[in-house]
Amino acid sequence: MDYVLFVKGSGPHTIEYGHAADQPVKEVVVSRKCAEAVLRGAQVFVPGVLACSAHIEIGDTVAVSVAVEQPGSENKWSVGITRGTVLQGSPTDPYYHERSGLYIGQGITKLSRTGLFRASEGVAVEMTNRVFDLPSLHSLLEGDIFLQNLPSIITAHALDPQQGERILDMCAAPGGKTTAIAILMRDKGEVIATDRSHNKVLDIKKLVTEMDLHCITAFKLDALKAICKSNESIEFPPGHGNEETFSQTFDHSDICKSPDGNVEATTISHSDLTSEETAENKGDNGGKYLSKADIRKNIRRLRNGGGRNHSIGGRVEKSKGFSPSSFDRVLLDAPCSALGLRPRLFSGEESIESLRKHGKYQRKMFDQAVQLVRPGGVIVYSTCTINPGENEALVRYALDTYKFLSLAPQNPRIGGPGLVGRCELFDGEVVEEWLRPGEEELVQRFDPSSLLDTMGFFIAKFSVGQKDL
């Protein structure tokens, strides 16, 4: 992996909180996720700011601390700070002692207090002194480098994508593994990236553009609905034309086909949506009258996708799924409990029951992946958790359920072996089967406590034999 550059950090460092009796320190409190990113080398961005002192101006030195969720009423967890709260910056402040124990460094403000809570994006605080010192790569060589954890890079290599192949990345956001796959293919072939979040698909598309890759297409799609039904067509809102033309032609093999083999697609023209006369007099809408407001709403929906209340806008293509056995390789980097992330400042909401639910959810997604890959193909399953119920237990389920699957060797092999055995919960009411002897060396388990010193991660690679369907 001669294209990989390792960036080393240092810490923890002891940093004074900065309080003086005659001059209370100016403070900024950030969310937990923002703080975790700062501890990995990021700057403080506007969406992560929760509260700050009064009279903060551009260029002020501020102490940055984190608000971590605390147990509240009805067994719910919350930070207890409303965004925009004014901090007093002295020991008399009711939040002072709680924050001083969660101090992550000092920085220089890039916006005034007013700007911090009016802007929607941008750097809020440029960190100058950190508890953990890691270089910020913000705006550095955009399009030429992408920051990733080592296990994530290994995952793309384990998939071993070849030029000219058709690859599916089922839960692709933010797109790091997707772009790594395309680079390994030398941008020759077809990489389909999907995510169920409108905004995350936009993030993938932005990264693909920055990296100047052309073989990647991103769609909005729930991984649990990745198989296309034979009687449905794929609907893609336009994403490549201007506002005057909304019709689009598709020539992708992933589009579902009807029983006679013909491609089914939905074509929408601008005139079909904007001609009130057509709607009223020609009955193209089944006799239903469309007002001008409805027409405008339909145009926005088709242009931007369904989105959600907090959608940042932009055009996103939707997919109704793909035909079975239509991919050479499938990567399922499954949503998980994320117990392997470093640093991880909070995991209070996880319980044995919630961890078991993660496992059930992942099995359903894996079932979809099995149907999508062709015989002779490859599936790579990965998570960023150390929970064996989401890792080794998934492998056991896969091998016991699909006899045509087998574990395949991975290259490079840097992580440690998997866990062999079983786990009994609730006095034996729940039994969780893990790997069997001989299988542990065919997976990679990255343990944060190991000498390798990485985040917690898990990778399993499956070879797909002839399916008995």
Buried (B, 14 or more C-beta within 10 A) or exposed (E): EEEEEEEEEEEEEEBEBBBEEEEBBBBBBBBBEBBBBBBBBBBBBBBBBBBBBEEBEEEBBBBBBBBBBEEEEEEEEEBBBEEEEEBBBBEEBEBBEBBBEBBBBBBEBBBBBEBBBEBEEEBBBEBEBBBBBBEBBEEEEEEEEBBBBBBBBBBBBBBBBBEEBBBBBBBBBBBBBBBBBBBBBEBEBBBBBBBBBBBBBBBBBBBBEBBEBEBBBBBBBBBEEBBBEEEEBBEBBBBEEEEEEBEBEBEBEBBBBEEEEEBBBEEBEBEBBBBEEBBEEEEEEEEEEBEEEBBEEBBEEBBBBEBEEEBEEBBBBBBBBBBBBBBBBBBBBBBBBBBBBBBBBBEEEBEEEEBBEBBEBBBEBBBBBBBBBBEEBBBBBBBBBBBBBBBBBBBBBBBEEBEBBBBBEBEEBBBBBBBEEBBEEEEEEEEBBBBBEEBBBBBBBBBBEEEEEBBBBBBBBBBBBEBEE
